[in-house]
Amino acid sequence: MKNLAIKVGKEIRKAIKAKGFSQERLALNAKIDRSYMGRIGRGEANLTLDTLYQLAAAIECDPKSLLV
């Protein structure tokens, strides 16, 4: 399971970079804590579907594109 979290975190980081956002800005837009956002990006936290959809909305992408 840990590898999956790391792969999803990488996809989220790629999407953030492609939009030119910082993790801090994304956390603010998605209304989640900055430290939690950092843990997600490093694959140290497991996402709920709610959080995945919040992030996708903040990145302005399809949630499926954040999954591997």
N, C-alpha and C positions, 0 to 999 in steps of 0.2 A: 504493500500500500504506500509506503514511503516514496518509492520511485514514481508512483503516479502523481503524488503531491508535488514532487520536484518538477516533473514534466509539465504539469498544469501551471505551476509558478513561472516556468520559463515562457510558456505561451502568453501568459498575462504580461510578463515583462516585455516581450516582443511587441504586443499590442500597445502597451503604454508608450514604448519608444517610437513606434510607427506614428502615433498621434502627436508626439512631441510633448507628452505630459510628464510630470514628475510623479513619483509615488505619493508624495505629499499632496499634490493637487488632486490626484485620483482618489486618495483616501477622503479628502474633503468633499469632493463631488459625490462620492459613493456613500458618504456619511458613515465611514468606519474609522476606527482608530488607526493612526499612522503606524504604530508599532505592529499592529495586527496586519496591516498592509505589507509591511516589510517581511513579516513571517510568512505570509502567503507567497510573496515573490521568491522567497528562498526555499519554498517547499516545506517549511517547518510547521505549517498549520493546514488542517483539513478544512475545506470549504463546505458550507452548506449550499444547497441550491439557491436559497434566498440571497446569500452573499455573492454567488456567481452571477446571478441576474442583476444585482446592484452594480457590480463591477462592470458587467457588459453594458449596462445602460450608461454608466459614467464614461466608459471608453467609446460609446456609440458604435457597438458592434453586436453581432449575433452571439449569444452565449455559446452556441456550438463551436464557434471559431476559437474559443478559449480552451476547449477540451482536446485531448490528444487521441 
